[in-house]
Amino acid sequence: MAHRAVGTRPRRSIDGIPPSGKVGVTLTAESLSDKVFDCLIKAIEKGELPLGSRIREATLARQFGISRGPLREALRRLEGRKLVKHSQNLGVRICPLSINDVVEIFQIREVLEGAACRLATEAMSQAELDGLAKLLEKHQLQMQRQRGEAYFQRAGDLDFHFCIAQGSKNKRLIELLCDELYYLVRIHRYRSSVRPGRSFKALEEHQTIVEAMRSRDSQRAELLMRAHIGRVTLSLQSQTEA
């Protein structure tokens, strides 16, 4: 079965870099590294830094208007999340990600997020569950403004799946879902969020999951989450067989 690379786009300017090319002269080295890390993450997610492409440190350092120290620290963090790979012969490259790779990641994600959803249903307070419902209301307003053209959530506390993982209160699950797998999953989620008709369907599935969670039906919540992610997995598998 052939492995095909997922989503490559022509290189363009990196989102999040000010027109001046300066991140900010008052920032500390640590906060500079954080800023660069966030900008590179967004660029990889959106395809501005294509999968499999080479990262040229000197070019990026000039774009960010910083020394190579904070840049290299950001690249080390990306390597820890398996988003970039360093080799003596090829330098630093964005890790390629085949559809088969994504299928395997989503198979793991289906099981882990299903468990996280069940645990979160039992562990989250009513106020936290109400907050999850309000988050989806914000997502709906965002989609209406964009006329349903995309449903991509900002990383962290504005991300529905991230919030549920955190709500599980299970440290090991949180490490897996919010760190090790999180950004690999978001690369695909960004690309699928702009697929016609998927935006509203995904939001409806999220709303149904939250209804089950607010009813404290942990088994139903787990099944709904697994079905939600399983649909994506089946769609990806069909691409590998095409």
C-alpha positions in Angstrom: 0.0 0.0 0.0 1.5 3.3 -1.1 2.2 6.0 1.5 1.2 9.4 0.4 2.3 12.7 2.0 -0.5 14.7 3.7 -1.0 18.3 2.6 1.9 20.1 1.0 1.5 23.7 0.0 3.7 26.3 -1.5 5.8 28.2 1.0 4.6 31.6 2.0 5.1 34.1 4.8 4.6 32.7 8.2 1.5 33.7 10.1 2.1 35.5 13.4 5.3 37.3 12.3 4.8 41.1 12.4 5.4 43.0 9.2 8.6 44.4 10.7 10.0 40.9 11.1 10.5 41.6 14.8 8.9 39.5 17.5 9.6 42.2 20.2 12.8 43.5 21.6 11.5 43.6 25.2 10.9 39.8 25.3 13.1 37.5 27.3 14.9 34.6 25.6 12.4 32.2 27.1 9.4 34.2 25.9 11.0 34.7 22.5 11.3 30.9 22.2 7.7 30.5 23.2 6.6 33.0 20.6 8.7 31.4 17.9 7.4 27.9 18.9 3.7 29.1 18.6 4.3 30.7 15.2 6.1 27.7 13.9 3.3 25.4 15.1 0.7 27.5 13.3 2.8 27.6 10.2 3.1 23.8 10.2 -0.7 23.3 10.9 -1.6 25.6 8.0 0.9 24.2 5.6 2.9 27.4 5.4 5.8 25.2 6.3 5.0 22.1 4.2 5.4 18.6 5.6 8.8 17.2 4.6 10.3 20.7 3.9 13.6 21.8 5.1 13.9 24.5 7.8 16.7 27.0 7.2 17.7 28.5 10.6 19.4 31.6 9.1 16.3 32.5 7.0 13.9 32.0 9.9 16.1 33.9 12.3 16.1 36.8 9.9 12.3 36.6 9.5 11.7 36.6 13.3 14.4 39.2 13.9 16.1 37.1 16.6 19.3 35.3 17.2 19.5 31.5 16.6 19.4 30.6 20.3 15.6 31.1 20.9 15.0 29.6 17.5 17.0 26.5 18.2 15.2 26.1 21.6 11.8 26.3 19.7 13.0 23.7 17.2 14.1 21.4 20.1 10.6 21.6 21.5 9.1 20.8 18.0 11.4 17.8 17.7 10.2 16.6 21.1 6.6 16.6 19.7 7.8 14.7 16.6 7.0 17.7 14.3 10.6 18.2 13.1 13.6 15.9 12.7 17.2 16.8 12.8 19.9 14.9 11.0 23.5 15.7 10.2 23.1 15.2 6.4 19.7 16.9 5.9 19.6 19.5 8.7 16.2 20.3 10.2 13.1 19.2 8.3 9.4 19.2 9.0 8.5 15.5 9.6 6.6 14.0 6.7 3.2 12.5 7.6 1.6 10.0 5.3 -2.1 9.2 5.3 -1.2 5.8 6.8 0.6 7.6 9.7 -2.5 9.8 10.3 -4.8 6.7 10.3 -2.7 5.1 13.0 -2.7 8.3 15.1 -6.5 8.6 14.8 -7.0 4.9 15.7 -5.1 5.6 18.9 -6.9 8.9 19.4 -10.3 7.2 19.1 -9.6 4.9 22.1 -7.9 7.6 24.2 -10.4 10.4 23.7 -13.3 8.0 24.2 -11.8 7.1 27.6 -11.1 10.8 28.4 -14.7 11.7 27.5 -16.0 9.0 29.9 -13.8 10.1 32.7 -14.5 13.8 32.1 -18.2 13.1 32.3 -17.7 11.7 35.7 -15.0 14.2 36.9 -16.0 17.6 35.6 -18.2 19.9 37.8 -21.5 21.1 36.5 -20.0 24.6 36.0 -17.2 23.1 33.9 -19.7 21.2 31.8 -21.7 24.4 31.4 -18.5 26.1 30.3 -18.0 23.4 27.7 -21.5 24.1 26.3 -20.8 27.8 26.2 -17.5 27.1 24.3 -19.5 25.4 21.6 -21.9 28.4 21.5 -18.8 30.6 20.7 -17.7 28.1 18.0 -21.2 28.3 16.5 -21.0 32.1 16.3 -17.6 31.8 14.8 -18.8 29.4 12.1 -21.8 31.6 11.3 -19.5 34.6 10.8 -17.4 32.4 8.4 -20.6 31.0 6.8 -19.6 27.5 7.8 -16.5 27.5 5.6 -14.2 26.2 8.4 -14.4 24.9 11.9 -10.9 25.1 13.3 -10.4 25.9 17.0 -7.5 27.7 18.5 -5.1 25.5 20.5 -5.5 25.1 24.2 -8.5 26.1 26.3 -10.5 27.1 23.1 -10.1 23.6 21.7 -13.1 21.3 22.5 -11.1 18.1 22.5 -8.3 19.7 24.6 -10.8 20.8 27.2 -12.3 17.3 27.5 -8.9 15.7 27.8 -8.1 18.2 30.6 -11.5 17.5 32.2 -10.6 13.8 32.5 -8.3 14.8 35.4 -6.2 11.8 34.4 -2.5 13.0 34.2 -1.3 10.2 31.9 -4.2 10.8 29.4 -3.6 14.5 29.5 0.1 14.0 28.7 -0.8 11.8 25.7 -3.7 13.8 24.3 -2.5 17.4 25.1 1.2 17.0 24.4 2.4 13.9 22.6 -0.4 13.5 20.0 -2.0 16.9 20.2 -0.1 18.8 17.4 0.1 15.8 15.1 -3.7 15.6 15.3 -4.2 19.3 14.8 -2.2 19.2 11.5 -4.9 16.9 10.0 -7.8 18.7 11.8 -6.8 22.0 10.2 -7.0 20.4 6.7 -10.3 18.6 7.4 -11.9 21.7 8.9 -12.2 23.4 5.5 -13.8 20.3 3.8 -17.2 21.4 2.5 -20.1 20.3 4.8 -17.9 19.0 7.5 -18.0 22.1 9.7 -21.6 22.0 10.8 -21.6 18.2 11.1 -18.6 18.3 13.4 -20.2 21.0 15.6 -23.5 19.0 15.8 -21.5 15.9 16.9 -19.7 18.0 19.6 -23.0 19.3 20.9 -24.4 15.8 21.1 -21.4 14.7 23.1 -21.8 17.6 25.5 -25.5 16.8 26.0 -24.6 13.3 27.1 -21.9 14.6 29.4 -24.3 17.1 31.0 -26.7 14.2 31.6 -23.8 12.3 33.3 -24.2 9.5 30.9 -20.5 8.5 30.7 -20.9 5.4 28.6 -23.0 7.2 25.9 -20.5 10.1 25.9 -17.6 7.7 25.3 -19.5 6.0 22.5 -20.4 9.3 20.9 -16.8 10.5 21.0 -15.4 7.3 19.6 -18.0 7.4 16.8 -17.1 11.1 16.1 -13.4 10.3 15.7 -14.1 6.9 14.1 -15.9 8.6 11.1 -12.7 10.6 10.3 -10.6 7.4 10.7 -12.8 5.6 8.2 -12.6 8.5 5.8 -8.8 8.4 6.0 -8.7 4.6 5.5 -10.8 5.0 2.3 -8.1 7.3 1.0 -5.4 4.7 1.5 -7.5 2.2 -0.4 -8.3 4.6 -3.3 
